[in-house]
Amino acid sequence: MSRTAFRSKILHFMDDPAHSTAPGTIMAYDDGVLVVEDGHILALGSPEEMADLTRDIDVQHSPGGLIMPGFVDAHVHYPQVDMIASYGKHLLDWLDHYAFPAEIALKRFADRATDTAAFFLDELLRNGTTSALVFATVHAHTVDAIFGEALKRNLRLISGKVMMDAHAPDDLLDTAQSSYDDSKALIEKWHGKGRLGYAVTPRFALTSTKEQLDLAGRLLAEHPDVLLHTHLCENIKEIERAEELFPDAEGYLDVYKRAGMVTDKSVFAHGVHLSDADRKTLSSAKSALAHCPTSNLFLGSGLFDLAAAQEAEITIGFGTDVGGGTSLSAFATMNEAYKVSQLRGHSLNPYEAFYLATLGGARALHIDSHVGNFAPGKEADFVVLDLAATPLIKRRLAHTNTFEQMLFALMILGDDRAVRQTFVAGALAHDRDA
């Protein structure tokens, strides 16, 4: 038995503060102790409450810190990390000029996939992200690469082989049947191994035939514990093209619905241009949305209506969406999400933002029984944030009077420098000062 403890300010959530005002929804400690045993949460409380559990062990005390659950990235592309910050006119132009060539490069130079995956995962940890739903490429070896590197780091990570058999460069095309066969083999190889999970991953309707989408739906039916991960209603031109390619469907979302892809295990990235009917469909199916504000702004895709999605009671997490997204940092994502909501006439409360970056993302990815908060028995994935990470953060926080004010300043001013340490299953995985 291995027991450790950590003392600091502590924050976690037991429910969504956008929907619950019940006592205990937001658990904030000005001085708390988190006790970890054998990689899992044992207990959390005040120093006095935890005295018996910590009497004979060393307690790591971070008086200038904040302990939180590790961040959860609900949508990101690891092969695109090498072309982040590439100029593009709009989504489809950017895909053709930057994203597709970056993914082709991992086919032509297979050893690069492992190197890219390793760098990407270390960057996640450096930014305090401990779980993610990750696009690979159409090539099965890129899935092996990300899962292999995630397994080495003991990460709770979900990924899958991209399925795309139409309207893309030849080096990125599979066939409907080969995508089904390869995905099935990868599910059997990786799903449930360590802390890994699989997601059936058609890129989007524009690069799949009806046959391939139907087979994606078949995979979901055959493997009900895997996720579905794809894009939806990100860009106006994308939507128009989807409706041209599938004229019998009653809109973009209906393309997926007809294929059996709209389920309680589906995670749709973006959802910028959803109709009220779309939101009702997603809510009824218990599908989730990944809100990706930095990429939506960078590519000019539009302003996601977070308030409308919340009102529809859709499960939502934050996605960085690198490489269209401009940072792997949850702080940058929360910062931009706040501004997008402001432009939509809705103020994003900092408690709600940090919920979406932690437990909200875990719920979207169906991993909340394992991670997302500090409920006893959950895996001890957490970060120790530095509340004096920069001179400006230190000075600003000296002028805050409440936990809420502190969190808001941190989500606007914070970046990777604010992540002092990242722990995965109770083990130190990143130390900024080492």
LOLUM-468732 format. One record per residue (C-alpha): residue number from 0; residue in three letters; x, y, z. Coordinates in pm, whole numbers, plus 50000, padded with zeros to 5 digits. Layout:
% LOLUM-468732
(NUM,"Ala",(X,Y,Z))
...
% end
This chain:
% LOLUM-468732
(0,"Met",(50000,50000,50000))
(1,"Ser",(50134,50343,49901))
(2,"Arg",(49977,50653,50054))
(3,"Thr",(50063,51016,49982))
(4,"Ala",(49894,51347,50060))
(5,"Phe",(49887,51695,49912))
(6,"Arg",(49790,52016,50091))
(7,"Ser",(49691,52338,49917))
(8,"Lys",(49388,52526,49796))
(9,"Ile",(49174,52260,49627))
(10,"Leu",(48889,52278,49376))
(11,"His",(48671,52013,49216))
(12,"Phe",(48311,51963,49110))
(13,"Met",(48051,51703,49196))
(14,"Asp",(47802,51828,48936))
(15,"Asp",(47751,52093,48667))
(16,"Pro",(47715,52438,48828))
(17,"Ala",(47517,52552,48521))
(18,"His",(47239,52314,48620))
(19,"Ser",(47282,52251,48992))
(20,"Thr",(47277,52491,49286))
(21,"Ala",(47276,52209,49539))
(22,"Pro",(47527,52228,49824))
(23,"Gly",(47839,52034,49734))
(24,"Thr",(47818,52099,49359))
(25,"Ile",(48130,52317,49384))
(26,"Met",(48387,52190,49634))
(27,"Ala",(48640,52465,49707))
(28,"Tyr",(48890,52451,49993))
(29,"Asp",(49105,52747,50093))
(30,"Asp",(49317,52493,50277))
(31,"Gly",(49253,52130,50195))
(32,"Val",(49429,51794,50197))
(33,"Leu",(49398,51537,49918))
(34,"Val",(49494,51184,50023))
(35,"Val",(49598,50939,49750))
(36,"Glu",(49642,50566,49799))
(37,"Asp",(49769,50324,49534))
(38,"Gly",(49697,50570,49254))
(39,"His",(49338,50643,49360))
(40,"Ile",(49165,50910,49564))
(41,"Leu",(49126,50797,49924))
(42,"Ala",(48985,51110,50085))
(43,"Leu",(48964,51489,50073))
(44,"Gly",(48897,51737,50349))
(45,"Ser",(49040,51995,50584))
(46,"Pro",(49378,51933,50749))
(47,"Glu",(49196,51856,51073))
(48,"Glu",(48962,51607,50904))
(49,"Met",(49253,51432,50732))
(50,"Ala",(49482,51426,51037))
(51,"Asp",(49437,51055,51114))
(52,"Leu",(49492,50951,50751))
(53,"Thr",(49809,51160,50717))
(54,"Arg",(49965,51113,51062))
(55,"Asp",(50249,50884,50951))
(56,"Ile",(50314,51012,50598))
(57,"Asp",(50478,51314,50441))
(58,"Val",(50235,51576,50314))
(59,"Gln",(50340,51780,50009))
(60,"His",(50239,52133,50106))
(61,"Ser",(50189,52393,49830))
(62,"Pro",(50073,52708,50013))
(63,"Gly",(50087,52914,49693))
(64,"Gly",(49913,52655,49480))
(65,"Leu",(49579,52521,49369))
(66,"Ile",(49512,52149,49327))
(67,"Met",(49252,52049,49069))
(68,"Pro",(49159,51740,48868))
(69,"Gly",(49364,51707,48551))
(70,"Phe",(49219,51885,48250))
(71,"Val",(49028,51684,47989))
(72,"Asp",(49065,51767,47618))
(73,"Ala",(48750,51650,47440))
(74,"His",(48878,51699,47084))
(75,"Val",(49231,51727,46947))
(76,"His",(49439,51602,46649))
(77,"Tyr",(49784,51477,46751))
(78,"Pro",(49923,51450,46391))
(79,"Gln",(49858,51822,46342))
(80,"Val",(50077,51942,46627))
(81,"Asp",(50360,52012,46381))
(82,"Met",(50151,52255,46176))
(83,"Ile",(49979,52449,46451))
(84,"Ala",(49960,52822,46368))
(85,"Ser",(49943,52772,45990))
(86,"Tyr",(49770,53045,45795))
(87,"Gly",(49450,52942,45620))
(88,"Lys",(49153,53120,45467))
(89,"His",(48886,52889,45610))
(90,"Leu",(48840,52532,45728))
(91,"Leu",(48831,52347,45395))
(92,"Asp",(49118,52550,45248))
(93,"Trp",(49321,52495,45565))
(94,"Leu",(49260,52119,45555))
(95,"Asp",(49383,52095,45197))
(96,"His",(49694,52306,45249))
(97,"Tyr",(49811,52206,45596))
(98,"Ala",(49621,51935,45783))
(99,"Phe",(49613,51675,45507))
(100,"Pro",(49984,51715,45417))
(101,"Ala",(50079,51682,45785))
(102,"Glu",(49883,51358,45810))
(103,"Ile",(50028,51226,45483))
(104,"Ala",(50376,51285,45625))
(105,"Leu",(50308,51030,45897))
(106,"Lys",(50239,50770,45628))
(107,"Arg",(50556,50838,45434))
(108,"Phe",(50775,50857,45746))
(109,"Ala",(50624,50597,45979))
(110,"Asp",(50879,50647,46257))
(111,"Arg",(50770,51010,46278))
(112,"Ala",(50431,50902,46415))
(113,"Thr",(50585,50772,46738))
(114,"Asp",(50800,51081,46779))
(115,"Thr",(50500,51308,46715))
(116,"Ala",(50282,51112,46956))
(117,"Ala",(50546,51126,47229))
(118,"Phe",(50594,51500,47189))
(119,"Phe",(50218,51560,47180))
(120,"Leu",(50152,51364,47500))
(121,"Asp",(50436,51534,47685))
(122,"Glu",(50289,51869,47580))
(123,"Leu",(49950,51765,47715))
(124,"Leu",(50108,51680,48050))
(125,"Arg",(50306,52004,48052))
(126,"Asn",(49975,52186,48012))
(127,"Gly",(49805,51988,48288))
(128,"Thr",(49591,51773,48059))
(129,"Thr",(49566,51414,48176))
(130,"Ser",(49291,51275,47950))
(131,"Ala",(49199,51340,47588))
(132,"Leu",(48992,51225,47292))
(133,"Val",(49241,51224,47007))
(134,"Phe",(49223,51200,46629))
(135,"Ala",(49502,50993,46472))
(136,"Thr",(49516,50958,46091))
(137,"Val",(49369,50712,45844))
(138,"His",(49680,50496,45888))
(139,"Ala",(49654,50225,46154))
(140,"His",(50017,50264,46264))
(141,"Thr",(49942,50618,46385))
(142,"Val",(49685,50471,46624))
(143,"Asp",(49942,50219,46743))
(144,"Ala",(50182,50509,46799))
(145,"Ile",(49952,50723,47013))
(146,"Phe",(49822,50428,47214))
(147,"Gly",(50171,50288,47264))
(148,"Glu",(50304,50618,47396))
(149,"Ala",(49994,50675,47610))
(150,"Leu",(50034,50328,47760))
(151,"Lys",(50394,50410,47857))
(152,"Arg",(50265,50719,48041))
(153,"Asn",(49967,50535,48194))
(154,"Leu",(49726,50792,48050))
(155,"Arg",(49349,50760,48027))
(156,"Leu",(49327,50838,47657))
(157,"Ile",(49085,50761,47375))
(158,"Ser",(49174,50755,47006))
(159,"Gly",(49090,50585,46680))
(160,"Lys",(49178,50536,46316))
(161,"Val",(49030,50802,46091))
(162,"Met",(48782,50662,45839))
(163,"Met",(48779,50847,45505))
(164,"Asp",(48713,50691,45167))
(165,"Ala",(48615,50990,44951))
(166,"His",(48708,51344,44847))
(167,"Ala",(49058,51350,44992))
(168,"Pro",(49418,51296,44870))
(169,"Asp",(49492,50939,44764))
(170,"Asp",(49745,50893,45045))
(171,"Leu",(49467,50957,45298))
(172,"Leu",(49201,50731,45150))
(173,"Asp",(49094,50391,45273))
(174,"Thr",(48787,50198,45159))
(175,"Ala",(48463,50143,45343))
(176,"Gln",(48548,49778,45407))
(177,"Ser",(48915,49829,45494))
(178,"Ser",(48823,50103,45740))
(179,"Tyr",(48578,49869,45909))
(180,"Asp",(48827,49582,45920))
(181,"Asp",(49115,49798,46044))
(182,"Ser",(48900,49968,46308))
(183,"Lys",(48771,49634,46435))
(184,"Ala",(49124,49499,46464))
(185,"Leu",(49238,49811,46650))
(186,"Ile",(48944,49788,46890))
(187,"Glu",(49040,49431,46972))
(188,"Lys",(49405,49529,47011))
(189,"Trp",(49377,49843,47222))
(190,"His",(49032,49905,47372))
(191,"Gly",(49043,49848,47746))
(192,"Lys",(49420,49791,47752))
(193,"Gly",(49558,49980,48050))
(194,"Arg",(49360,50302,48067))
(195,"Leu",(49299,50324,47692))
(196,"Gly",(48972,50343,47503))
(197,"Tyr",(48876,50336,47136))
(198,"Ala",(48665,50577,46934))
(199,"Val",(48520,50497,46591))
(200,"Thr",(48643,50801,46399))
(201,"Pro",(48500,50896,46060))
(202,"Arg",(48657,51235,45989))
(203,"Phe",(48333,51400,45879))
(204,"Ala",(48055,51344,45628))
(205,"Leu",(48249,51517,45351))
(206,"Thr",(48519,51248,45332))
(207,"Ser",(48306,50936,45375))
(208,"Thr",(48066,50753,45149))
(209,"Lys",(47729,50642,45278))
(210,"Glu",(47863,50286,45287))
(211,"Gln",(48149,50388,45514))
(212,"Leu",(47924,50584,45751))
(213,"Asp",(47690,50286,45769))
(214,"Leu",(47984,50065,45864))
(215,"Ala",(48088,50317,46130))
(216,"Gly",(47739,50283,46273))
(217,"Arg",(47773,49905,46255))
(218,"Leu",(48097,49920,46455))
(219,"Leu",(47918,50119,46725))
(220,"Ala",(47639,49863,46740))
(221,"Glu",(47887,49576,46762))
(222,"His",(48101,49748,47027))
(223,"Pro",(47860,49946,47248))
(224,"Asp",(48132,50052,47491))
(225,"Val",(48342,50242,47233))
(226,"Leu",(48287,50607,47144))
(227,"Leu",(48201,50779,46816))
(228,"His",(48420,51082,46741))
(229,"Thr",(48364,51311,46443))
(230,"His",(48304,51671,46335))
(231,"Leu",(47966,51840,46300))
(232,"Cys",(47846,52180,46177))
(233,"Glu",(48183,52351,46220))
(234,"Asn",(48177,52572,45913))
(235,"Ile",(47906,52704,45678))
(236,"Lys",(48082,52578,45363))
(237,"Glu",(48124,52237,45525))
(238,"Ile",(47752,52220,45597))
(239,"Glu",(47661,52323,45242))
(240,"Arg",(47893,52057,45100))
(241,"Ala",(47750,51787,45328))
(242,"Glu",(47399,51871,45212))
(243,"Glu",(47513,51852,44848))
(244,"Leu",(47672,51511,44901))
(245,"Phe",(47376,51368,45093))
(246,"Pro",(47067,51531,44936))
(247,"Asp",(46827,51276,45085))
(248,"Ala",(46922,51367,45441))
(249,"Glu",(46731,51630,45634))
(250,"Gly",(47040,51832,45720))
(251,"Tyr",(47397,51754,45824))
(252,"Leu",(47320,51583,46155))
(253,"Asp",(47065,51359,45985))
(254,"Val",(47346,51216,45768))
(255,"Tyr",(47497,51073,46085))
(256,"Lys",(47164,50981,46238))
(257,"Arg",(47067,50768,45937))
(258,"Ala",(47395,50579,45973))
(259,"Gly",(47331,50499,46339))
(260,"Met",(47602,50736,46457))
(261,"Val",(47397,50961,46686))
(262,"Thr",(47404,50775,47019))
(263,"Asp",(47480,50830,47385))
(264,"Lys",(47844,50743,47307))
(265,"Ser",(47883,51004,47031))
(266,"Val",(48111,51306,47070))
(267,"Phe",(48066,51571,46802))
(268,"Ala",(48331,51839,46770))
(269,"His",(48231,52203,46718))
(270,"Gly",(47854,52224,46662))
(271,"Val",(47890,52593,46582))
(272,"His",(47595,52613,46345))
(273,"Leu",(47338,52384,46504))
(274,"Ser",(46966,52446,46473))
(275,"Asp",(46728,52416,46766))
(276,"Ala",(46612,52088,46613))
(277,"Asp",(46972,51964,46601))
(278,"Arg",(47022,52046,46967))
(279,"Lys",(46701,51866,47055))
(280,"Thr",(46818,51559,46861))
(281,"Leu",(47157,51558,47035))
(282,"Ser",(46997,51605,47375))
(283,"Ser",(46747,51325,47320))
(284,"Ala",(47025,51091,47208))
(285,"Lys",(47246,51199,47501))
(286,"Ser",(47526,51279,47257))
(287,"Ala",(47804,51515,47362))
(288,"Leu",(47959,51825,47207))
(289,"Ala",(48322,51940,47219))
(290,"His",(48338,52320,47231))
(291,"Cys",(48655,52430,47048))
(292,"Pro",(48675,52810,47075))
(293,"Thr",(49036,52871,46972))
(294,"Ser",(49001,52686,46641))
(295,"Asn",(48653,52825,46572))
(296,"Leu",(48797,53174,46603))
(297,"Phe",(49125,53099,46424))
(298,"Leu",(48951,52953,46118))
(299,"Gly",(48665,53202,46129))
(300,"Ser",(48412,52923,46167))
(301,"Gly",(48179,53108,46402))
(302,"Leu",(48069,53154,46762))
(303,"Phe",(47945,52843,46941))
(304,"Asp",(47622,52904,47133))
(305,"Leu",(47718,52754,47468))
(306,"Ala",(47411,52888,47646))
(307,"Ala",(47176,52725,47394))
(308,"Ala",(47358,52393,47424))
(309,"Gln",(47340,52413,47803))
(310,"Glu",(46971,52502,47790))
(311,"Ala",(46916,52193,47574))
(312,"Glu",(47096,51992,47846))
(313,"Ile",(47363,51861,47609))
(314,"Thr",(47678,51724,47772))
(315,"Ile",(47968,51955,47682))
(316,"Gly",(48344,51945,47719))
(317,"Phe",(48621,52172,47596))
(318,"Gly",(48842,52076,47301))
(319,"Thr",(49167,52245,47204))
(320,"Asp",(49136,52111,46846))
(321,"Val",(49505,52155,46772))
(322,"Gly",(49619,52212,46493))
(323,"Gly",(49325,52437,46398))
(324,"Gly",(49323,52530,46764))
(325,"Thr",(49602,52761,46869))
(326,"Ser",(49706,52610,47203))
(327,"Leu",(49701,52284,47397))
(328,"Ser",(49636,52486,47712))
(329,"Ala",(49302,52457,47890))
(330,"Phe",(49361,52813,48011))
(331,"Ala",(49373,52945,47654))
(332,"Thr",(49059,52747,47575))
(333,"Met",(48870,52884,47875))
(334,"Asn",(48992,53235,47796))
(335,"Glu",(48858,53222,47440))
(336,"Ala",(48539,53044,47547))
(337,"Tyr",(48465,53333,47782))
(338,"Lys",(48508,53586,47500))
(339,"Val",(48294,53384,47258))
(340,"Ser",(48016,53367,47516))
(341,"Gln",(48047,53741,47575))
(342,"Leu",(47991,53801,47204))
(343,"Arg",(47689,53572,47229))
(344,"Gly",(47547,53780,47514))
(345,"His",(47621,53521,47782))
(346,"Ser",(47882,53549,48058))
(347,"Leu",(48072,53227,48123))
(348,"Asn",(48118,53193,48497))
(349,"Pro",(48468,53074,48597))
(350,"Tyr",(48326,52786,48798))
(351,"Glu",(48138,52670,48488))
(352,"Ala",(48453,52707,48276))
(353,"Phe",(48665,52497,48511))
(354,"Tyr",(48384,52241,48535))
(355,"Leu",(48379,52207,48155))
(356,"Ala",(48758,52167,48152))
(357,"Thr",(48745,51884,48407))
(358,"Leu",(48433,51688,48503))
(359,"Gly",(48235,51818,48204))
(360,"Gly",(48495,51681,47964))
(361,"Ala",(48513,51354,48155))
(362,"Arg",(48136,51315,48129))
(363,"Ala",(48145,51393,47756))
(364,"Leu",(48404,51117,47709))
(365,"His",(48227,50869,47941))
(366,"Ile",(48529,50845,48167))
(367,"Asp",(48373,51026,48465))
(368,"Ser",(48348,50702,48660))
(369,"His",(48729,50705,48658))
(370,"Val",(48841,51071,48652))
(371,"Gly",(48710,51428,48652))
(372,"Asn",(48684,51500,49024))
(373,"Phe",(48815,51385,49360))
(374,"Ala",(48538,51145,49457))
(375,"Pro",(48685,50860,49667))
(376,"Gly",(48794,50566,49454))
(377,"Lys",(48860,50763,49137))
(378,"Glu",(49199,50762,48970))
(379,"Ala",(49431,51029,49104))
(380,"Asp",(49487,51239,48793))
(381,"Phe",(49544,51596,48909))
(382,"Val",(49743,51915,48867))
(383,"Val",(49913,52149,49109))
(384,"Leu",(49878,52502,48975))
(385,"Asp",(50108,52789,49070))
(386,"Leu",(49915,53099,49179))
(387,"Ala",(50231,53309,49144))
(388,"Ala",(50342,53163,48811))
(389,"Thr",(50409,53504,48655))
(390,"Pro",(50455,53847,48812))
(391,"Leu",(50123,53960,48665))
(392,"Ile",(49929,53658,48796))
(393,"Lys",(50086,53701,49140))
(394,"Arg",(50002,54072,49151))
(395,"Arg",(49649,54027,49016))
(396,"Leu",(49561,53746,49257))
(397,"Ala",(49676,53959,49549))
(398,"His",(49381,54184,49464))
(399,"Thr",(49117,53910,49454))
(400,"Asn",(48885,53855,49747))
(401,"Thr",(48698,53535,49659))
(402,"Phe",(48770,53192,49511))
(403,"Glu",(48560,53286,49209))
(404,"Gln",(48761,53604,49144))
(405,"Met",(49084,53406,49173))
(406,"Leu",(48964,53146,48923))
(407,"Phe",(48852,53406,48672))
(408,"Ala",(49186,53586,48680))
(409,"Leu",(49364,53253,48646))
(410,"Met",(49158,53142,48344))
(411,"Ile",(49231,53472,48167))
(412,"Leu",(49599,53511,48260))
(413,"Gly",(49708,53149,48298))
(414,"Asp",(49907,52935,48055))
(415,"Asp",(50147,52640,48074))
(416,"Arg",(50368,52832,48319))
(417,"Ala",(50090,52804,48577))
(418,"Val",(50111,52423,48575))
(419,"Arg",(50368,52339,48842))
(420,"Gln",(50309,51963,48851))
(421,"Thr",(50093,51704,48679))
(422,"Phe",(50013,51371,48844))
(423,"Val",(49881,51063,48662))
(424,"Ala",(49731,50785,48874))
(425,"Gly",(49906,50939,49172))
(426,"Ala",(50251,50943,49008))
(427,"Leu",(50437,51259,48912))
(428,"Ala",(50428,51287,48531))
(429,"His",(50542,51647,48484))
(430,"Asp",(50738,51883,48707))
(431,"Arg",(50788,52232,48571))
(432,"Asp",(51077,52306,48803))
(433,"Ala",(51266,51978,48767))
% end
